[in-house]
Amino acid sequence: MRKMIQILAVLGVMWLSLWLLVSLVGDAMLFPAPPPSYRLGPGMGVLESSAGDRIAFLRMRDARSTHALIVSHGNGEDLGMLSGYLRGFVALGYDVISYDYPGYGLSSGKPSEAGSYAAVESVYSYITNDLGYPPERVFALGRSLGGGPALKLATSHPLAGLILESTFLSAQRVYMPIRVIPWDRFDNASMIRKSTVPLLVVHGTQDQVVPFSHGKRLWELANDPKLFFWVEGAGHNDVASNGSTAYLETVDEFRKWVDRSVRDSRRTGDSRDDGSRP
């Protein structure tokens, strides 16, 4: 009996230590913001979020832009590092708007889960109210940590489609297979069950940061309509480059598939189809 009490005491101390670690440094671990890599320039601006933070954003488009795409980036980058990645979406006809989380780049405030949600909502408001895009022409893409705010947006605002790239089930489950404390940050596994927005999940099969099993499980948990694109041999940060033209072709086909579904539903009054491929 004494042995059992000792074991339980040790486990209790370990659990308490883990709880203190997550409480005190969880945000710092989740948001390793790099030093700002840019200055405000052409195509850039600042929005104010509902949390009172000033959110820096970058807009890239050309004359062919017909749809808007909100891009939520990963946790180790800022707007100054994204131009090459974003140009691919501009070439597909997107009016691309990316933004920095609070505490990143030239955005004010302190990085947090709630702050990232407020930031993406300010971008959505700018696109639908100021730029005049109807929700059925607004897509959201979340890359790695950015999948959290993108998915949160999809559960609270109308969107045409959602793309999750290299996204995790939850912050805690990146490091542990099961939840060991009673709360978690960016609980995407729970949120995705609430979304009915057409979904494309993209993940590298050799991802050593967010294992491939996370992307596969998110797709399994998601409601229809949904598609997937597994990039063979890709890791965490090279999905777009490793996927090459097939990556952009898949994103383009996803948009066309959503547009067809919207047109069909307007003609017939039925819901969007639920095919597993574009």
N, C-alpha and C positions, 0 to 999 in steps of 0.2 A: 504493500500500500504506500509506504514511504517512497519507494522507487517511482511509483506512478506519479505521486505528488511532485517529486523533483523534476520528472520529465515534463509535466504540465507547466511547472514554473518556468523551465527553460524555454518552452514553446511560447509561453506568455510574454517573456522578456523579448524574444525574437520578434514576435508579432508587434509589440509595442515599439521596438526599435524601427521596424519597417514602417509603421504608421507615422512615427516622428520624421523619418527620412522623407517620405512622400509629402507630408504636410509642409515641411520646411524648405525642401529643395526641389519639389516636384516640378514646379514651373520652370526653374532654372535648367533642369535636365531636359524638359520638353522643348524649351525655346532658347537654344544656343545662338542667339542673334549675332551675326557677324557685324564688324564695324561697317557703317554706311559706305556703300561702294559707288554712290552717284550723287549728283546735285540735280535739283529741279531743272528740267529743260523742256524742249518742245514736246508736246503730247502728254505732258505731266500736269498734275494738279493736286489739290488737297480737298478732302471732304471731311465733314464732322460726323462722328458716329454718335449713336444715342448714349454712349458711355462718356461722351465729352472729349474723346480723343480726336486729334487731327490725323486723318488717314491719307497718306500719300498714294497716288495711283498713277498708272501709265496706261495710255490708250494708244493702240496701234490699229490702223485700218487702211483700206484703199477704196477705190471707187466701186469695187464689186461687192463690198460688204452688205450682206442682207440679213444676217443674224448677229446677235451679240453673244459673246462668250466671256464669262467671269472666270478668271484663273486664280485659284488660291494655291500659292507655292509651298514648297517644303520648308522645314524648320531651320535649315542651315543656309538659306539664301535670301537675297532681297531683290528689289526691282532692277538694280543695276546688273544683275547676273542673268536676266531672263530674256533679253531681246532676241537672241538666236532661237530659243525655244518657241517664243511667241510668234515669230515671223511665219512659221509653218502653218499656224492656224489662220493668220491673215491671208495666206495664199489660198486657203479653202473658202474664203468669202466671209470670214468672221470679222466683226468689229470687236477687237479683243481689249478687255479692260482687266488689268491685274493690279494688285494693291499690296501694300505692306501691312502686316499686323502691328498693333501697338508695340512700340519699343524696337521695331525693325526699320532700317533705312532712315527715312525722314519722318516716319510716323511718330507721334508723341505717345506718351503713356508707358505702361508696363505690360509686358507680354502676359497673356492669360487666356484660358479657354473662353471665358465670357467676352473678353475684349475682341477675340478673333471673330466670334459670332456677330457682335455689334458692328465690326468693321465690314464684313461681307454684306450685311444688311444695308449699310450706307451706300455701298457700290450698287446693289440691286435697286435701291431707290433712285439713285442717279441715272441708271440706265432706263428704268421704266418711266420715271417722271420727267427728268430733264432731257434725256435723249429721245424719249417717246417710243421705245421698243415695246411692243405688246409681249406679255409673258410667253406666248406660244412661239416667240422668236428669240427667247433668252435661254441659253445653255449655261451650265456651271461645270467647271472642271476642277477637281481637287487632287493635288499631287502630294503623296505621302501624308504628312500632318494636315495639309490643306484639304484632304478628303473630309476632315471633321467639319469645318465651317461650310464647305460645299454641301455636305449631306444635311447639316442642320438647316441650311437655306431651303433645301428641297422638301423638308418636312413642314416648313412654316410659310412658304410662299409658292405661288404657281410658277412652274418652269416648263420649258419645252423638253429638256433632257438633262441628265446628270452623267458625268464621266468621272470615275474614280480610278486614279492611277497610283499603283504601289501603296495603297491605303491599308491601315491596320484595323483589326477588330476593336481594339481599345489600347490606350497607352500602356496600361499595366500588362496586357497580354503580349506585348512585344517582348517583354523580358521574362514573363512567367506564363505557363500554359493555362493556369486557372486564376481566378480572382481570389486574393488572399486577404484583402481588406475590403470593407463593405461599400466602397465607392470607387469611382474610376474617372479619369479624364478622357474626353473624346470617346464615349462609349458608342462607337459606330455600329457595333453588332446589334445593339438595342434600337438605335435610331433607324437603321435601314429597314426594319420591319414596319415602320410607320410611313415610309415613303411609297408613293404610287407613281412617281415620276419615271418615265422611261430611262433605263439605266444601261450604261456600258462600263464594265469592269475590265481594267487593263492591268496586267501584272507580269513581271519577269519570273520565269521558272527557277532562276538561280539567285533570287534576291536573298542576300545574307543579312540585311537590316530588318526588313519586314518580310518574313518568310512567305513564300508563295501560297502556303496554306491559308493565310489571312485573306488574300484576294479571292481564292476559291470559295472559302466559307462565306464571305460577304455576298458573293453571287448566289450561293445556295440559299441564304437567308432572305434575299431580296424578293419583293413581289414582282410579278410580271407587269409590264413587259420588260425584258432584260436580255442583254447580250454580253458576251465576254470575248476578250482577245488576249490569249496567253502568248507572251513573247519568249520563244524558246532561247535559252542561254543568256537572257538578259538579267542583270543584277538590279540594284535599287535605283541607281542614278543614270542608267543608260537605256531605259526602256524605249524612249523616242529614237535615239540614235541607232540602237540595235535593231529596233523594229523597222527602221528606214522608211521607205515609201509605203510599206504595208501598214505602218502605224497611222500615218496621215490618211491613207485610203480608208482605213477602218473608221476613223473619226468622221470622215466625210460621208461614208455610207450610213453611219449611225444617224447623222443629221437628216439625210435624205429619207431614211426609213421612218424617222419621227414625223417628218413633213408629210409623207404619204399617209401615215396613220391618221394624222390630224385631218387631212383632206377627206379620207374615207369615212371617218367618224362624222364629219359634218354632212356628208352626203346621205349616210345611212342611219345616223343617230346611234350607232353602235360604239362600243368602246374600242380603243386601239388594239390592233392585233398583238399576239404574244409570241411571235416567232423567236427562235433562239439564234438566228443569224440575220444580218441585214439582207 
